[in-house]
């Protein structure tokens, strides 16, 4: 039997295995966008930096936010403190614009840093009252070019810088309570207007404070301050890291923890523990109480409603529950 002799490749396989060498840099490949950017920059007489990010990309936006460079509105909104900073250090500064909002903020005694007023502004009764209130409260009034306020829509030539809210420590507030404690905690309430309205109800019905988690919750912004109608100056808002851990902590101290939800086990008017130390938890808009929070509550109560209504707004539900608790506490005095 004849064996067919194999024919060699003439060294082609050896050359193929050797490869083509290291891959060129992106900016050295003529077809790559980085090379086109390098060429465009070189035409302007400026050397292109290696690893430069194309404007508008995710990396370039991230680097812009971290450095604080960018348009006026964006650079203000991204200022943040490190995670290791104290919880009493505010995360960002708010600004209120427009004549009516600024006037209402000053009337509500929001903690303010300064009033910004455009040069050549038309003076009306609102502006006069703003100036008068600012002087009474010793809030600086600073004139500025109108273009400095143009980053904010509908500014009407006037703005107010609000000092960021300084949250109280929950342990400190609990330790200063006189009488039977009553606190309201929020579970997933993300609308700052609801937060402000709940603070207002808490103040009206004798609660000793409002508790908000650090994450997935509205904070005491300018919107929340405005919705509280000044109540945030009288009722402390505390910030906690974990709501479930806080529930377990106060339960050990003898608090009765009540969850407020549309499909609760009992009605708020039938609550026998209303006169005990209470932590009332209000669920978020639409979703209600989260599963873990619900499981750790001593009791979940609901507000009686007609069959046509499925649920109430979080702030309205909190107001009704606080009123019911307040009435029961008055009855035993």
Secondary structure, DSSP 8 states (H G I E B T S, - for coil): ---------TTHHHHHHT-S-S---GGGSTTSHHHHHHHHHHHTT----TT---TTSHHHHHHHHHHT-S-HHHHHHT----TTS-TTS-S--EEEESHHHHHHHHHTT--EEEEEEETT----HHHHHHHHHHHHTT-EEEEE-GGGGTTSTT-TTEEEEE-----B-HHHHHHT--SS-EEEEEES---HHHHHHHHHHHHHTT--EEEEESSSS----HHHHHHHTTGGGTS-EEEES-HHHHHHHHHHTT-EEEEE-TT-SEEGGG-GGGGS-EEEEEEBTTTBS-HHHHHH-SEEEE----TT-----HHHHHHHHHHHHHHHHHHT-
